[in-house]
């Protein structure tokens, strides 16, 4: 199953950055907070969250957004027909006619 990109450019950059920072924190920074953190559930949780944020930012796809029909980039109703989309977003037609 292939998902369509449903994240905007700014959100993708933020998710990628947060993923990298969480990964670095999970590997190197947690020893400042917890003395024996190697292999703890907290470290694994941080690393899994960093992977989710990073890959979501790189691909531009958030599966949760697909399920609840949200898009922070160009909004498209996944269950609507073309006529319903034009009714929901009449500005898209105006923008296309100006170009």
C-alpha positions as CSV (number, residue, x, y, z in Angstrom):
1,X,0.0,0.0,0.0
2,X,1.4,3.3,-1.0
3,X,0.5,6.5,0.8
4,X,0.3,10.0,-0.7
5,X,2.4,12.8,0.7
6,X,0.3,14.5,3.3
7,X,2.8,16.7,5.2
8,X,3.9,20.2,4.3
9,X,7.5,21.3,3.7
10,X,7.9,23.0,7.1
11,X,6.5,20.0,9.0
12,X,8.7,17.6,7.1
13,X,11.8,19.7,8.0
14,X,10.7,19.8,11.6
15,X,10.0,16.1,11.8
16,X,13.4,15.2,10.2
17,X,15.2,17.5,12.6
18,X,13.3,16.2,15.7
19,X,14.1,12.7,14.6
20,X,17.8,13.4,14.3
21,X,17.9,15.2,17.7
22,X,15.9,12.4,19.4
23,X,18.3,9.8,17.9
24,X,21.3,11.6,19.2
25,X,19.7,12.1,22.6
26,X,18.8,8.4,22.7
27,X,22.3,7.3,21.9
28,X,24.4,9.9,23.7
29,X,22.4,12.3,25.9
30,X,20.5,9.9,28.1
31,X,23.5,9.1,30.2
32,X,23.3,12.6,31.6
33,X,19.9,11.9,32.9
34,X,20.1,8.2,33.8
35,X,23.3,6.6,35.0
36,X,22.8,3.1,33.6
37,X,20.6,3.6,30.5
38,X,22.0,1.1,28.1
39,X,19.2,-1.2,26.8
40,X,16.5,0.2,29.0
41,X,12.9,0.5,27.8
42,X,13.2,4.3,27.9
43,X,16.2,4.3,25.5
44,X,14.3,2.0,23.1
45,X,11.2,4.2,23.3
46,X,13.2,7.3,22.4
47,X,15.0,5.5,19.5
48,X,11.7,4.2,18.1
49,X,10.1,7.6,18.3
50,X,13.2,9.1,16.6
51,X,12.9,6.6,13.8
52,X,9.2,7.3,13.3
53,X,9.7,11.1,13.2
54,X,12.8,10.8,10.9
55,X,11.2,8.5,8.3
56,X,7.9,10.4,8.4
57,X,9.8,13.6,7.7
58,X,11.9,12.1,4.9
59,X,9.0,10.5,3.1
60,X,6.4,13.2,3.8
61,X,3.9,10.6,4.8
62,X,2.2,10.3,8.2
63,X,0.0,7.1,8.3
64,X,-2.0,8.6,11.1
65,X,-2.8,11.7,9.0
66,X,-4.0,9.3,6.2
67,X,-6.3,7.5,8.6
68,X,-8.0,10.7,9.9
69,X,-7.9,12.5,6.5
70,X,-5.6,15.4,7.5
71,X,-2.9,17.0,5.4
72,X,-0.7,19.9,6.4
73,X,0.5,20.4,2.9
74,X,-1.9,20.6,0.0
75,X,-5.2,19.4,1.4
76,X,-7.0,16.7,-0.5
77,X,-10.1,14.9,0.8
78,X,-9.3,11.2,0.2
79,X,-12.9,10.0,0.0
80,X,-14.4,12.9,-2.0
81,X,-15.3,12.9,-5.6
82,X,-13.7,15.6,-7.9
83,X,-16.9,17.7,-7.8
84,X,-17.0,17.6,-4.0
85,X,-13.4,18.6,-3.8
86,X,-14.1,21.7,-6.0
87,X,-17.0,22.6,-3.7
88,X,-14.8,22.2,-0.6
89,X,-11.9,24.2,-2.1
90,X,-13.2,26.8,-4.6
91,X,-10.0,28.8,-4.4
92,X,-8.1,26.0,-6.1
93,X,-10.2,26.7,-9.3
94,X,-9.5,30.4,-9.1
95,X,-5.8,29.8,-8.7
96,X,-5.7,27.5,-11.7
97,X,-7.5,30.0,-13.9
98,X,-5.1,32.8,-13.0
99,X,-2.0,30.8,-14.1
